[in-house]
């Protein structure tokens, strides 16, 4: 089986699982407890936090249940904390549902949301962003790497643009952390990361932030500096720290991306959807006049696992909002599939993938 | 051009007559201890100054950052090594002066030409280097007598050594030069500050802490550990003696009327401290008491508590205001640790109305019914001794 759906989720690394298990066995105490076991657990938790802080070069880290919760906390929490300052928020039309739907809810509460359009590459235009900024804009939220097509937003440039303004900048970096380099001299004010996209565990993520303090959105015992109540999972925190550190050893995917791009461009009726300057680990293509799920199941028979656009929207019948937004031609729209690489992907996998695709393609076109 | 050396000027010890050599030796040991993590640190001590040479510029940065914590140093100056040509010396001068505040300052260059083979004479070097700096920093004016900035150039065989910046040291005396004393460390704001003042006078510390499990918990102990760690950052390692105090405290409560338990508890602490003092060869007991702060710190209380021993009890904070003490605590970085909200053994059994003017004869009368000697010896014997700085904390390297 060749797993090429790493943008949906990744297989946890053995070392990460080892950490999770060991911490559960040895440091299972509640880190808020006053006894010695609690102290040790807290010590470990803080070491994990420090390691992630250093890795990301951010001042604060809150452990959460994953990307969706981090995005909710970043948006709803910051909106609540700074609503006296203004009620305007800017985002892009191609964001993840955890951003778009949270913002929709905020709209119902009286916030105004500007959704920037994107071009055929999935890029927003910096002029559009600049023109949309107002005196009452409190937050700009953009993803670093688009989960469906791999578009990379110039977050360092935007961070610099917003640096001396009263507008905070949130970046959903779920698809980019551990995969793309960050300009550590121009980090955003809030950063969402998730463990299971970097060979960590599902149900685990973090929100990093500098110079901004969101309000808590869930009530309870005031853990995580009052920002995220609920007993902190030390095993998840430690596993996340380890997974993030281990991303430094991951292979680079640019070469394979280029190879596959050339390969697909040479196939008739196949269109590469991902922009040329996109993230190396995501490659979306579309096949004319076909449903993507047919190709997905065809490839699965050949032992290759890929997905239609994104895992989150692949179960709904409608075309994904990202595919709509970048204006994929009608006859290609339903035939989008996404191939995404991970740390375990090998050269061999890419070759097999090509072979399998040729097989499936011939079969389908023969019909 | 590189900076791998500092010149250290001694503090008060320059005036210490015949003890001078032992003071200098002590200072050298303390500097070694402070930088034990740096390899190949070379220390050369002379009669009125000391040179520290580090392996590279990165180590030197550590030295410059941490040297202001070492007592017994008046000031120090980073020394930059320059190639033996006027051109290189000009560049080095620029980089040295460039780091300093030059606005409205007076300036001069002085030259020591130990290498007589150097082809340029002294006045020529002074003129060349000085005018180069002045051209680039027009805000400087020349003054030969007591200038604000004196750029010193020393020409030797292989290189020229140049310096100008003067960084203030911690002053005081080298820790250990004044013998050893036992500090009663509660976990509050005052006692670490008292310890700091004595360290500055060259006194080496042993620490004693009274621990009353289960009434005080591990976090309270952790807090005291963190304070001890901070106090061990001033050039000398420190031992902490943790005394199990629960049994004694409970006994005092059984025997002594409520409003006098506080006085009596303190007397017990003092007696235990006196025993530890003998075992550790310390010469005095240090407390963080400040007159009038709380019931136990009135003159009457001090008298009643002091009566158990003839050992000198040093109270460096006795006449200081609380705000000044807090200021020092913040400066030495112990304040945030001290205000962590965990109970210590003094707060848990505090009576509602402790006597502010306890009578010594009454306290002695009530204590008379039990022999506390045995319990005191037991507490001393069962003490836990921890060395600071702690060897190594768990980094969880295998897990993270």
Interface residues (C-beta under 8 A of the other chain):
Chain A: X19 X22 X23 X34 X35 X36 X39 X40 X43 X44 X47 X48 X51 X238 X241 X242 X245
Chain B: X217 X218 X219 X222 X393 X394 X395 X396 X398 X399 X400
